[in-house]
Amino acid sequence: ETRRSRAQSRAGDGGGGVREALALLRSAPFFLVSLVTLGTFMTRTGGRQTVLPLLGADRFGMSVGALGLIFTVISVLNLVAVPFAGTLADRWGRKAVIVPSALLTGVSLVMFALAGQMWFLFLAAVVQGLATGFGGPAPAAYAADIAPERSRGFAMGLYRSYGDLGFVVGPPLMGWISDASTYAGALYVNTAIVVVGAVAFAVW
């Protein structure tokens, strides 16, 4: 359904399309779904890839292999969840998938922070793997849905830039908070960013 005729493609006005896309910066739905994505990407690089290995090694003395197993669990569950995520988003609507998956991602971060035993850490990995897997496609689909057709490419680039901001800022921010407080403190901040974004998107 996204395929357009050559005539429609030629009819697009590049300048007008860019102006429409820039108007997205003032659009609450576009900004808030982008904020959800920023939190998700920050979780991947900050909470998961930066803080989690340090917490696992410091709190449980985990080996490289054990940490690798946790990341494998998350990745495999991402892979399993993604095909179902698209179907659910099409059937129930984007929002019905975006909000629960983001909130569940926040729950997984709190579980990592509170983990006192290894099995609970792996349970948190299972929750996060499913949550981030289901939450992957729906926000991008939502952003594409609300983007003006003529400027969809520009809009999706802008949307992805919010994710890249979280991707880049996450590791130094979470690392700095870990040094200033604790690993759990960094995970709680990560949780707050994800949950606030999800709640704001749900409400507005």
N, C-alpha and C positions, 0 to 999 in steps of 0.2 A: 504493500500500500504506500510505500515511500517512493516508489518509482514515478518519475514525472516524464512527460513527453519532452522532446527537444524544443518544441515551441515554447513550452512553459519555462524551460530552463533559460532560453534566450530572452524571455520577457522580463527576467529579474533586473532590477535597478540596483547596482552595487552600492551606490552612495546612499540611496534611501534605505537599503537593507542594513547598512552599518548604523544609520541613525536609529532605526528600529531596535537594533541590538543594543545600542548605547542606552536606550530607554529602559532596557532590562535592569540596568544598574539602579533604577528607581523603583523597580518592581519588587514588592515584598515577597511574593511566592518564589520568584527566581532567586533572590538573595538568600532566602531561608533554606531552600533546597540545596543551594551551594554551600551554605553554612553546615548543613548535615554532612555533605561530602568532605568539607574541610576537616570536620571532626573525625570522620572515618579514616581519611588518609593520615591524619595526625596519630590516630590509634595504631595504624599499621607500622609507621616508622618510629614513632615516639614511644608509645606504651608497649607495643609488642616487640619491636626489633631492638629498642635501646634499653628500656627499663626491665623488661621481663628476663632477659638473660642475666643481667646483673643481680636481680632479685633472686633468681633461681640458684645462681652460684653462691651468693652471699648467705642466703637463708637455709638452703638445703645442700650446699656443696655439690651441686649438679655438675656432671661431666659434660663435655662438648657433645657426646653422643646422646645423653639424656635430654639436653636442650634441643638438639636436632630432632629428637623424637616428638617433642612438644610442637615444634614448628611444622613437622610432617603431619601431625594430627590436624592442626589448623588448616593447612593447605589442602589436605585430602577432603576435609569436610566442606571447604570452600568449593572445591571442584564438584562435589556431590550436590551441593545446595543450589548452585547457579542455574542449572537447567529448570529446576522447579520454581525458582524465584521469578523468572520471566513469565511463566505460565500463571502464577498466582497474581502477579502485577497486572496482567492482561484481564484476568477473570474478576478480581476483587477491587481493582484500582490501585494506582501507584501508592497513594497515601496509606492504604491498609497494610502495605508491606514495609514502606519506609519507616514509619513510626515505631512499630514493634521491634523491627530488627535493630534500629538505633538504640532503643531503650535496652534491649537484650545485650547489645555490645557494652553499654554502660554497666550492666549487671556483671558481665564477665570480667570487666576491669576491677570492679569491687571484689569479686571472688579471688582474683590474682593477688590483690592487696591484702586480703584477709587470710590467704592460704597458710595453714599451719602444718599441713601434711602433704606429701607428694601426690597422693591420689586426688586431693582436692584441687591441686594445681592443674592436673590433667583434666579434671572435670571442667575447670574454668576454660581450658583450651578447647574442649568440645563445644561449650556454649559459645565461645567467641568464633570458632570456625563456622558454626551454623549461622550465627547472627550476621557476621560480615559477608558470608556467602549469599544469604537471602537479601541482604541490603545492598548488594553490588549493582545490579542492573536497574532497579526501580528508580533511583534518583536521577540517573542519566535520562531514562525514558520520560520522566516527569518534566525535566528541563527541556527536552526536545518537544514535548507536547505543547508547552506554553511559549516556545520560541516562535517569532514570526517566520513564516516559511521562507521568505526571500533571504533571511539572514541566519538561517539555522546553523550553518557552519561557523559563522562568527560567534553566535551565541554559545555553541557547544565548546568552542575554544575558550571563551570567557568562563564558562562553567567549570571546565577542567582546570583552569588557572587557580580557582579557589582550592581545588583538591591539591594541586601542586604546592600551593602556599602552605597547607597543612603538612604536606609531605616533607617540605624543606625545613619548616619551623619546628616541627615536632621533636626531632632528636635533640637539638641544642636546648630547647625549652624544657623538655622532660629531664634532660641531663642536669640542667642548672637547678631545677626544683629538687631533684634527687640529692644533689650536693648540699643545697640549702636546708633541706628537711630530711625526708626519707624516701625510699623507693615507693612505699605505699602512698606517701603524700603526693608524689608525681602522678601516680595512677588515679588518685582521687581528683586531681585537677583535670586530667584527661577525661575522667568520667563526667565531670561537671560540664566540660565543653561539649561533649557528645549529647548529654541529656538535655542541656539547655537548648541546643540546636534542634533536637527532636521535638521538644515541647513547644518551642516557638513555632516550628513548622506546623505542628498539629493544630495549634490555636489560630494562627494567622494565615 
